[in-house]
Amino acid sequence: MSDFQMNPADVQEASVLMSRLADRMSDLELTKSDDSFDCGDTVVEEALAYFVSMYNKRGQTTRTWLNGCSDSLHATAQASEDTDDEAAEFFAALRAKL
């Protein structure tokens, strides 16, 4: 076969690792404090709230991207296994005819 043959087990492992990474992204989320604190300026408070909001939005986007990549890798691994199995069956049947 080709030197570029895909190892479905490696692709599946990459899928699992990306999924785990996406799950762990929530550890990086910033939370808004329930107790509002007076930092002396409402503009600073608004800026901090905006920063937290945008930071978490980027985190969610990254999680979505990682989950999408994980799903795609899983589908690729499955398709690779399926085509490998199909090719093996085809060549076994062909060999039997010879």
All heavy atoms as an XYZ file, in Angstrom:
756
protein
N       0.830     -1.187      0.000
C       0.000      0.000      0.000
C       0.878      1.256      0.000
O       2.076      1.201     -0.015
C      -0.916      0.003      1.232
C      -2.082     -0.975      1.158
S      -3.107     -0.457     -0.108
C      -4.681     -0.386      0.232
N       0.258      2.368      0.125
C       0.934      3.653      0.078
C       1.691      3.948      1.367
O       1.326      3.496      2.450
C      -0.116      4.746     -0.149
O       0.442      6.022      0.061
N       2.745      4.724      1.251
C       3.463      5.210      2.435
C       2.597      6.174      3.228
O       2.920      6.492      4.371
C       4.747      5.925      2.019
C       5.785      4.949      1.490
O       5.691      3.750      1.822
O       6.684      5.380      0.755
N       1.542      6.648      2.630
C       0.681      7.635      3.262
C      -0.581      7.010      3.842
O      -1.554      7.688      4.094
C       0.308      8.739      2.262
C       1.516      9.454      1.726
C       1.981      9.176      0.450
C       2.190     10.367      2.503
C       3.105      9.820     -0.038
C       3.311     11.008      2.027
C       3.774     10.735      0.750
N      -0.563      5.711      4.054
C      -1.734      5.025      4.599
C      -2.046      5.565      5.993
O      -1.162      5.768      6.813
C      -1.480      3.530      4.657
C      -2.694      2.749      5.100
C      -2.462      1.256      4.994
O      -1.400      0.821      4.591
N      -3.455      0.484      5.363
N      -3.314      5.763      6.227
C      -3.779      6.315      7.490
C      -3.934      5.192      8.512
O      -4.441      4.128      8.201
C      -5.120      7.006      7.265
C      -5.583      7.841      8.401
S      -7.136      8.664      8.009
C      -6.784      9.444      6.463
N      -3.490      5.457      9.724
C      -3.698      4.504     10.807
C      -4.942      4.946     11.566
O      -4.904      5.933     12.309
C      -2.480      4.471     11.728
C      -2.635      3.466     12.848
O      -3.733      3.028     13.160
N      -1.527      3.117     13.467
N      -6.058      4.240     11.390
C      -7.305      4.662     12.032
C      -7.205      4.784     13.547
O      -7.827      5.654     14.145
C      -8.310      3.576     11.635
C      -7.748      2.960     10.405
C      -6.260      3.059     10.549
N      -6.404      3.941     14.171
C      -6.256      4.008     15.631
C      -5.614      5.329     16.051
O      -6.023      5.949     17.043
C      -5.439      2.825     16.149
N      -4.614      5.788     15.282
C      -3.974      7.070     15.592
C      -4.937      8.232     15.391
O      -4.957      9.178     16.175
C      -2.731      7.279     14.718
C      -1.584      6.354     15.098
O      -1.613      5.772     16.204
O      -0.653      6.209     14.272
N      -5.717      8.162     14.322
C      -6.689      9.232     14.046
C      -7.758      9.248     15.135
O      -8.152     10.316     15.622
C      -7.313      9.062     12.645
C      -8.363     10.127     12.387
C      -6.231      9.125     11.569
N      -8.209      8.075     15.547
C      -9.208      7.997     16.619
C      -8.636      8.544     17.924
O      -9.322      9.257     18.661
C      -9.678      6.550     16.807
C     -10.748      6.384     17.859
C     -12.009      7.166     17.549
O     -12.386      7.369     16.399
N     -12.676      7.642     18.589
N      -7.384      8.236     18.201
C      -6.743      8.759     19.419
C      -6.669     10.285     19.379
O      -6.928     10.957     20.382
C      -5.339      8.169     19.580
C      -4.650      8.640     20.845
C      -3.246      8.074     21.004
O      -2.791      7.277     20.162
O      -2.596      8.452     21.990
N      -6.346     10.830     18.218
C      -6.313     12.286     18.071
C      -7.696     12.882     18.315
O      -7.840     13.931     18.943
C      -5.798     12.677     16.683
N      -8.725     12.190     17.837
C     -10.100     12.633     18.053
C     -10.424     12.685     19.542
O     -10.987     13.674     20.040
C     -11.069     11.687     17.338
O     -12.398     11.935     17.732
N     -10.054     11.637     20.263
C     -10.326     11.572     21.704
C      -9.558     12.676     22.443
O     -10.108     13.343     23.328
C      -9.964     10.176     22.259
C      -9.984     10.157     23.778
C     -10.919      9.126     21.700
N      -8.300     12.876     22.064
C      -7.500     13.913     22.725
C      -8.079     15.303     22.492
O      -8.115     16.130     23.417
C      -6.048     13.844     22.248
C      -5.265     12.610     22.701
C      -3.895     12.570     22.035
C      -5.129     12.579     24.210
N      -8.534     15.579     21.274
C      -9.138     16.886     20.998
C     -10.428     17.064     21.786
O     -10.713     18.144     22.290
C      -9.384     17.065     19.508
C      -8.111     17.241     18.725
S      -8.418     17.783     17.052
C      -8.153     19.534     17.268
N     -11.191     16.001     21.918
C     -12.425     16.070     22.696
C     -12.122     16.352     24.165
O     -12.787     17.174     24.803
C     -13.192     14.757     22.553
O     -14.384     14.809     23.296
N     -11.114     15.695     24.697
C     -10.714     15.942     26.096
C     -10.242     17.375     26.277
O     -10.539     18.012     27.291
C      -9.613     14.977     26.512
C     -10.102     13.583     26.751
C      -8.976     12.697     27.230
N      -9.397     11.324     27.261
C      -8.575     10.297     27.163
N      -7.277     10.486     27.050
N      -9.040      9.067     27.205
N      -9.484     17.869     25.313
C      -9.003     19.243     25.394
C     -10.177     20.216     25.398
O     -10.210     21.166     26.184
C      -8.061     19.539     24.219
C      -7.441     20.926     24.169
C      -6.618     21.203     25.415
C      -6.568     21.057     22.928
N     -11.157     19.966     24.548
C     -12.348     20.822     24.514
C     -13.072     20.794     25.855
O     -13.524     21.827     26.350
C     -13.292     20.381     23.395
N     -13.169     19.598     26.451
C     -13.826     19.484     27.750
C     -13.088     20.269     28.831
O     -13.706     20.832     29.729
C     -13.931     18.015     28.183
C     -14.901     17.219     27.338
O     -15.732     17.840     26.635
O     -14.826     15.977     27.366
N     -11.781     20.302     28.722
C     -10.981     20.978     29.742
C     -10.907     22.491     29.525
O     -10.435     23.217     30.394
C      -9.585     20.375     29.792
C      -9.637     18.914     30.265
C      -8.328     18.217     30.166
N      -7.445     18.681     31.211
C      -6.139     18.463     31.190
N      -5.592     17.813     30.192
N      -5.384     18.896     32.172
N     -11.387     22.959     28.388
C     -11.390     24.405     28.132
C     -12.232     25.146     29.167
O     -11.960     26.293     29.491
C     -11.933     24.705     26.731
C     -10.995     24.395     25.601
S      -9.564     25.477     25.552
C     -10.332     27.055     25.259
N     -13.251     24.490     29.709
C     -14.102     25.162     30.687
C     -13.326     25.515     31.950
O     -13.727     26.411     32.697
C     -15.321     24.306     31.030
O     -14.905     23.088     31.609
N     -12.199     24.827     32.188
C     -11.357     25.178     33.336
C     -10.768     26.579     33.201
O     -10.330     27.165     34.193
C     -10.203     24.173     33.491
C     -10.679     22.779     33.830
O     -11.850     22.627     34.234
O      -9.877     21.839     33.687
N     -10.746     27.090     31.988
C     -10.145     28.399     31.741
C     -11.152     29.545     31.739
O     -10.780     30.687     31.545
C      -9.413     28.389     30.390
C      -8.316     27.344     30.234
C      -7.768     27.364     28.814
C      -7.205     27.584     31.236
N     -12.436     29.211     31.936
C     -13.455     30.258     31.889
C     -13.324     31.220     33.059
O     -12.972     30.829     34.171
C     -14.854     29.647     31.914
C     -15.259     29.032     30.611
C     -16.677     28.483     30.644
O     -17.361     28.635     31.670
O     -17.076     27.899     29.638
N     -13.610     32.453     32.782
C     -13.677     33.471     33.831
C     -15.129     33.595     34.262
O     -16.038     33.509     33.448
C     -13.184     34.819     33.300
C     -11.729     34.872     32.838
C     -11.429     36.262     32.264
C     -10.783     34.565     33.982
N     -15.335     33.787     35.511
C     -16.701     33.941     35.998
C     -16.884     35.335     36.561
O     -15.960     35.927     37.122
C     -17.031     32.907     37.095
O     -16.073     33.026     38.141
C     -16.989     31.496     36.546
N     -18.085     35.826     36.401
C     -18.418     37.131     36.949
C     -18.721     36.943     38.428
O     -19.458     36.041     38.821
C     -19.644     37.701     36.233
C     -20.005     39.086     36.701
C     -21.199     39.610     35.925
C     -21.598     40.955     36.484
N     -22.805     41.455     35.841
N     -18.150     37.774     39.224
C     -18.357     37.671     40.661
C     -19.796     38.034     41.004
O     -20.355     38.989     40.476
C     -17.399     38.630     41.388
O     -17.675     38.639     42.761
N     -20.416     37.217     41.860
C     -21.771     37.528     42.301
C     -21.799     38.803     43.132
O     -22.739     39.570     43.089
C     -22.351     36.368     43.110
C     -22.628     35.153     42.238
O     -22.809     35.333     41.020
O     -22.638     34.042     42.779
N     -20.752     38.990     43.905
C     -20.656     40.205     44.703
C     -19.999     41.278     43.858
O     -18.845     41.156     43.503
C     -19.801     39.964     45.961
C     -20.335     38.832     46.801
O     -21.559     38.751     46.977
O     -19.510     38.025     47.276
N     -20.758     42.291     43.516
C     -20.136     43.346     42.725
C     -19.151     44.084     43.619
O     -19.372     44.261     44.803
C     -21.185     44.301     42.173
O     -21.802     45.004     43.218
N     -18.061     44.432     43.044
C     -17.051     45.137     43.821
C     -16.880     46.528     43.248
O     -17.006     46.741     42.053
C     -15.727     44.368     43.830
C     -15.156     44.145     42.460
C     -14.223     45.013     41.931
C     -15.552     43.060     41.693
C     -13.703     44.816     40.674
C     -15.037     42.849     40.435
C     -14.099     43.734     39.916
N     -16.619     47.419     44.112
C     -16.450     48.807     43.698
C     -14.979     49.032     43.410
O     -14.143     48.986     44.308
C     -16.932     49.748     44.810
C     -16.863     51.204     44.380
O     -16.664     51.457     43.184
O     -17.010     52.067     45.259
N     -14.684     49.226     42.147
C     -13.286     49.491     41.799
C     -13.059     50.985     41.590
O     -12.027     51.394     41.097
C     -12.866     48.669     40.593
S     -13.834     48.967     39.135
N     -14.047     51.761     41.974
C     -13.872     53.204     41.952
C     -14.354     53.876     40.689
O     -14.484     55.095     40.647
N     -14.646     53.096     39.677
C     -15.034     53.720     38.416
C     -15.939     52.758     37.646
O     -15.560     51.614     37.403
C     -13.779     54.041     37.603
C     -14.048     54.938     36.409
O     -15.220     55.055     35.995
O     -13.087     55.495     35.880
N     -17.094     53.227     37.253
C     -18.019     52.363     36.514
C     -17.464     51.992     35.141
O     -17.754     50.907     34.628
C     -19.403     53.019     36.335
O     -19.240     54.265     35.686
C     -20.085     53.196     37.673
N     -16.653     52.863     34.565
C     -16.060     52.563     33.263
C     -15.119     51.370     33.388
O     -15.102     50.473     32.530
C     -15.316     53.801     32.701
C     -14.552     53.452     31.433
C     -16.280     54.935     32.453
N     -14.353     51.312     34.475
C     -13.447     50.187     34.692
C     -14.265     48.906     34.907
O     -13.934     47.852     34.364
C     -12.503     50.455     35.891
C     -11.692     49.212     36.222
C     -11.592     51.631     35.596
N     -15.349     48.999     35.683
C     -16.212     47.840     35.902
C     -16.789     47.342     34.586
O     -16.820     46.137     34.321
C     -17.348     48.198     36.860
C     -16.934     48.274     38.304
C     -18.121     48.568     39.213
O     -19.179     47.925     39.035
O     -17.979     49.431     40.083
N     -17.254     48.258     33.741
C     -17.805     47.879     32.438
C     -16.738     47.241     31.553
O     -17.007     46.266     30.849
C     -18.402     49.094     31.748
C     -19.688     49.587     32.381
C     -20.195     50.876     31.753
O     -19.712     51.259     30.661
O     -21.080     51.494     32.363
N     -15.523     47.799     31.605
C     -14.428     47.254     30.800
C     -14.086     45.835     31.254
O     -13.875     44.936     30.423
C     -13.199     48.151     30.888
N     -14.052     45.600     32.562
C     -13.762     44.259     33.073
C     -14.863     43.274     32.689
O     -14.586     42.140     32.294
C     -13.587     44.300     34.596
C     -12.299     44.948     35.104
C     -12.333     45.082     36.626
C     -11.076     44.156     34.673
N     -16.104     43.703     32.808
C     -17.227     42.840     32.436
C     -17.160     42.499     30.946
O     -17.413     41.350     30.544
C     -18.550     43.513     32.771
N     -16.816     43.478     30.132
C     -16.690     43.254     28.690
C     -15.551     42.276     28.396
O     -15.695     41.358     27.587
C     -16.453     44.582     27.967
C     -16.335     44.440     26.475
C     -17.474     44.247     25.694
C     -15.099     44.469     25.843
C     -17.381     44.098     24.324
C     -14.996     44.321     24.474
C     -16.139     44.132     23.720
O     -16.031     43.979     22.369
N     -14.417     42.464     29.088
C     -13.282     41.579     28.899
C     -13.668     40.132     29.223
O     -13.366     39.216     28.466
C     -12.105     42.012     29.777
C     -10.983     41.021     29.798
C     -10.095     40.933     28.735
C     -10.823     40.150     30.866
C      -9.072     40.000     28.740
C      -9.801     39.218     30.885
C      -8.920     39.146     29.818
N     -14.335     39.917     30.346
C     -14.759     38.578     30.743
C     -15.700     37.991     29.696
O     -15.566     36.830     29.292
C     -15.427     38.595     32.143
C     -16.123     37.276     32.432
C     -14.400     38.916     33.217
N     -16.626     38.785     29.230
C     -17.578     38.327     28.225
C     -16.866     37.908     26.937
O     -17.130     36.834     26.380
C     -18.583     39.436     27.939
O     -19.387     39.116     26.842
N     -15.960     38.726     26.442
C     -15.250     38.423     25.197
C     -14.297     37.243     25.382
O     -14.171     36.388     24.495
C     -14.467     39.649     24.704
C     -15.350     40.779     24.198
S     -16.365     40.293     22.772
C     -17.953     40.076     23.542
N     -13.646     37.172     26.527
C     -12.749     36.050     26.808
C     -13.523     34.738     26.777
O     -13.099     33.759     26.163
C     -12.094     36.261     28.179
C     -11.158     35.152     28.596
C      -9.818     35.179     28.227
C     -11.615     34.089     29.366
C      -8.950     34.169     28.609
C     -10.757     33.063     29.753
C      -9.431     33.114     29.379
O      -8.586     32.107     29.755
N     -14.675     34.712     27.422
C     -15.484     33.495     27.452
C     -16.073     33.164     26.080
O     -16.203     31.995     25.727
C     -16.580     33.601     28.512
C     -16.022     33.510     29.917
O     -14.963     32.933     30.138
N     -16.720     34.082     30.870
N     -16.398     34.190     25.312
C     -16.905     33.953     23.958
C     -15.829     33.285     23.102
O     -16.105     32.350     22.353
C     -17.367     35.260     23.325
C     -18.094     35.074     22.006
C     -18.575     36.392     21.436
C     -19.786     36.856     22.220
N     -20.431     38.021     21.595
N     -14.591     33.743     23.237
C     -13.487     33.126     22.492
C     -13.271     31.689     22.960
O     -12.999     30.798     22.158
C     -12.198     33.921     22.663
C     -12.194     35.197     21.888
C     -10.894     35.922     22.043
N     -10.936     37.165     21.300
C      -9.875     37.818     20.912
N      -8.674     37.359     21.202
N     -10.000     38.927     20.233
N     -13.390     31.471     24.255
C     -13.253     30.116     24.784
C     -14.320     29.196     24.221
O     -14.036     28.048     23.847
N     -15.548     29.681     24.139
C     -16.641     28.872     23.590
C     -16.400     28.573     22.113
O     -16.627     27.451     21.652
C     -17.985     29.580     23.767
C     -19.168     28.798     23.223
C     -19.313     27.427     23.859
O     -19.225     27.286     25.072
N     -19.518     26.411     23.045
N     -15.916     29.558     21.382
C     -15.612     29.354     19.967
C     -14.514     28.302     19.803
O     -14.595     27.434     18.932
C     -15.185     30.682     19.312
O     -16.252     31.621     19.451
C     -14.836     30.512     17.857
N     -13.512     28.369     20.662
C     -12.427     27.384     20.607
C     -12.953     25.990     20.933
O     -12.599     25.013     20.258
C     -11.295     27.770     21.581
O     -10.820     29.075     21.242
C     -10.150     26.780     21.521
N     -13.819     25.878     21.943
C     -14.410     24.581     22.278
C     -15.219     24.026     21.110
O     -15.139     22.837     20.785
C     -15.312     24.703     23.516
C     -14.578     24.563     24.814
C     -15.537     24.411     25.980
N     -16.488     25.502     26.110
C     -16.214     26.684     26.641
N     -15.015     26.953     27.093
N     -17.136     27.613     26.725
N     -15.991     24.891     20.481
C     -16.795     24.474     19.331
C     -15.896     23.964     18.211
O     -16.170     22.927     17.591
C     -17.670     25.640     18.844
O     -18.527     26.049     19.914
C     -18.494     25.259     17.630
N     -14.815     24.686     17.953
C     -13.869     24.289     16.907
C     -13.213     22.952     17.252
O     -13.115     22.061     16.403
C     -12.813     25.377     16.722
C     -11.768     25.023     15.718
C     -11.874     25.078     14.360
C     -10.448     24.532     15.998
N     -10.703     24.654     13.780
C      -9.817     24.331     14.755
C      -9.751     24.268     17.166
C      -8.515     23.857     14.665
C      -8.453     23.793     17.076
C      -7.848     23.590     15.829
N     -12.758     22.799     18.502
C     -12.115     21.552     18.914
C     -13.086     20.372     18.805
O     -12.711     19.289     18.349
C     -11.593     21.663     20.349
C     -10.326     22.504     20.537
C     -10.100     22.781     22.025
C      -9.122     21.823     19.925
N     -14.323     20.580     19.224
C     -15.322     19.508     19.122
C     -15.596     19.150     17.668
O     -15.755     17.973     17.331
C     -16.612     19.896     19.845
C     -16.497     19.740     21.342
O     -15.870     18.820     21.839
N     -17.114     20.651     22.075
N     -15.654     20.152     16.800
C     -15.851     19.895     15.371
C     -14.694     19.107     14.773
O     -14.894     18.157     14.006
N     -13.473     19.486     15.154
C     -12.294     18.750     14.676
C     -12.315     17.320     15.202
O     -12.017     16.376     14.461
C     -11.012     19.449     15.118
S     -10.678     20.998     14.271
N     -12.660     17.167     16.461
C     -12.739     15.837     17.060
C     -13.750     14.968     16.326
O     -13.475     13.806     16.002
C     -13.106     15.951     18.543
O     -13.306     14.669     19.104
N     -14.925     15.521     16.060
C     -15.959     14.776     15.334
C     -15.486     14.394     13.933
O     -15.721     13.269     13.470
C     -17.249     15.586     15.243
C     -17.929     15.763     16.589
O     -17.569     15.056     17.557
O     -18.820     16.643     16.674
N     -14.811     15.323     13.269
C     -14.313     15.054     11.911
C     -13.236     13.977     11.927
O     -13.204     13.105     11.048
C     -13.759     16.333     11.290
O     -14.787     17.271     11.117
N     -12.346     14.035     12.903
C     -11.313     13.009     13.010
C     -11.931     11.637     13.289
O     -11.501     10.621     12.733
C     -10.309     13.364     14.101
C      -9.325     14.478     13.753
C      -8.582     14.942     15.002
C      -8.346     14.017     12.687
N     -12.943     11.612     14.147
C     -13.625     10.350     14.441
C     -14.257      9.781     13.169
O     -14.120      8.580     12.879
C     -14.691     10.555     15.522
C     -15.502      9.341     15.790
N     -15.002      8.256     16.480
C     -16.765      9.013     15.431
C     -15.927      7.324     16.547
N     -17.007      7.752     15.921
N     -14.927     10.631     12.401
C     -15.554     10.184     11.153
C     -14.498      9.700     10.165
O     -14.707      8.697      9.459
C     -16.383     11.314     10.542
N     -13.361     10.372     10.113
C     -12.274      9.970      9.216
C     -11.713      8.617      9.621
O     -11.472      7.746      8.764
C     -11.154     11.035      9.228
O     -11.698     12.277      8.781
C      -9.992     10.635      8.338
N     -11.521      8.414     10.923
C     -11.008      7.127     11.400
C     -11.985      6.006     11.062
O     -11.581      4.925     10.607
C     -10.762      7.181     12.912
N     -13.265      6.272     11.262
C     -14.282      5.252     10.972
C     -14.318      4.936      9.480
O     -14.378      3.771      9.080
C     -15.655      5.717     11.449
C     -16.730      4.660     11.321
C     -16.442      3.439     12.178
O     -16.186      3.563     13.367
N     -16.466      2.267     11.582
N     -14.267      5.967      8.650
C     -14.290      5.757      7.201
C     -13.048      4.989      6.749
O     -13.129      4.123      5.867
C     -14.382      7.099      6.480
N     -11.912      5.300      7.355
C     -10.682      4.600      6.998
C     -10.777      3.120      7.360
O     -10.396      2.249      6.564
C      -9.491      5.245      7.714
O      -8.297      4.581      7.373
N     -11.306      2.830      8.545
C     -11.495      1.431      8.937
C     -12.452      0.726      7.988
O     -12.204     -0.412      7.568
C     -12.046      1.349     10.360
C     -11.030      1.599     11.433
C     -11.617      1.466     12.828
O     -12.776      1.015     12.973
O     -10.901      1.810     13.779
N     -13.542      1.406      7.656
C     -14.538      0.803      6.763
C     -13.949      0.504      5.388
O     -14.182     -0.574      4.829
C     -15.757      1.716      6.615
C     -16.567      1.837      7.899
O     -16.337      1.036      8.839
O     -17.415      2.754      7.978
N     -13.203      1.442      4.834
C     -12.629      1.215      3.493
C     -11.529      0.163      3.545
O     -11.381     -0.611      2.602
C     -12.098      2.518      2.864
O     -11.142      3.123      3.740
C     -13.214      3.499      2.581
N     -10.762      0.123      4.651
C      -9.749     -0.924      4.784
C     -10.416     -2.296      4.827
O      -9.954     -3.246      4.194
C      -8.905     -0.720      6.049
C      -7.927      0.445      5.936
O      -7.759      0.983      4.825
O      -7.344      0.814      6.976
N     -11.507     -2.395      5.591
C     -12.241     -3.666      5.669
C     -12.816     -4.050      4.314
O     -12.747     -5.216      3.898
C     -13.374     -3.572      6.703
C     -12.867     -3.463      8.129
O     -11.664     -3.726      8.372
O     -13.674     -3.082      9.007
N     -13.387     -3.063      3.633
C     -13.981     -3.326      2.320
C     -12.915     -3.776      1.324
O     -13.123     -4.723      0.561
C     -14.683     -2.066      1.812
C     -15.428     -2.265      0.522
C     -16.146     -1.001      0.068
O     -16.718     -0.296      0.919
O     -16.118     -0.728     -1.144
N     -11.753     -3.109      1.356
C     -10.668     -3.489      0.445
C     -10.171     -4.895      0.761
O      -9.898     -5.695     -0.151
C      -9.525     -2.482      0.541
N     -10.064     -5.221      2.048
C      -9.605     -6.554      2.433
C     -10.580     -7.623      1.939
O     -10.163     -8.670      1.419
C      -9.445     -6.639      3.948
N     -11.871     -7.356      2.082
C     -12.886     -8.308      1.607
C     -12.829     -8.457      0.096
O     -12.922     -9.566     -0.449
C     -14.276     -7.850      2.041
C     -14.533     -7.976      3.522
C     -15.845     -7.339      3.955
O     -16.664     -6.981      3.069
O     -16.054     -7.198      5.170
N     -12.669     -7.340     -0.601
C     -12.603     -7.368     -2.067
C     -11.423     -8.202     -2.543
O     -11.560     -9.071     -3.411
C     -12.513     -5.939     -2.615
C     -12.278     -5.894     -4.105
C     -13.330     -6.078     -4.985
C     -11.002     -5.690     -4.613
C     -13.122     -6.050     -6.361
C     -10.778     -5.662     -5.984
C     -11.832     -5.839     -6.862
N     -10.237     -7.946     -1.965
C      -9.054     -8.664     -2.417
C      -9.087    -10.127     -1.984
O      -8.561    -10.998     -2.685
C      -7.778     -7.966     -1.945
C      -7.513     -6.690     -2.700
C      -7.544     -5.462     -2.056
C      -7.251     -6.718     -4.058
C      -7.317     -4.292     -2.753
C      -7.022     -5.550     -4.768
C      -7.046     -4.335     -4.115
N      -9.722    -10.418     -0.867
C      -9.879    -11.822     -0.456
C     -10.779    -12.554     -1.443
O     -10.483    -13.696     -1.858
C     -10.463    -11.906      0.944
N     -11.859    -11.910     -1.867
C     -12.760    -12.522     -2.850
C     -12.055    -12.668     -4.200
O     -12.213    -13.683     -4.882
C     -14.025    -11.680     -2.999
N     -11.280    -11.674     -4.564
C     -10.533    -11.727     -5.829
C      -9.499    -12.840     -5.786
O      -9.351    -13.608     -6.754
C      -9.860    -10.359     -6.082
C      -9.163    -10.174     -7.410
C     -10.165    -10.281     -8.556
C      -8.457     -8.832     -7.451
N      -8.809    -12.981     -4.676
C      -7.811    -14.022     -4.512
C      -8.456    -15.408     -4.599
O      -7.887    -16.333     -5.172
C      -7.118    -13.856     -3.158
C      -5.822    -14.630     -3.037
C      -5.070    -14.321     -1.726
N      -4.717    -12.905     -1.636
C      -5.099    -12.101     -0.633
N      -5.832    -12.557      0.349
N      -4.732    -10.834     -0.625
N      -9.651    -15.538     -4.061
C     -10.357    -16.817     -4.104
C     -10.727    -17.215     -5.527
O     -10.842    -18.394     -5.852
C     -11.621    -16.752     -3.225
N     -10.930    -16.228     -6.389
C     -11.276    -16.507     -7.783
C     -10.077    -16.917     -8.617
O     -10.251    -17.486     -9.684
C     -11.928    -15.262     -8.409
C     -13.286    -14.932     -7.851
C     -13.842    -13.684     -8.514
C     -15.191    -13.287     -7.933
N     -15.718    -12.081     -8.548
N      -8.894    -16.624     -8.136
C      -7.673    -16.930     -8.924
C      -7.275    -18.376     -8.834
O      -7.405    -19.153     -8.063
C      -6.519    -16.048     -8.485
C      -6.716    -14.566     -8.748
C      -5.534    -13.790     -8.199
C      -6.860    -14.288    -10.230
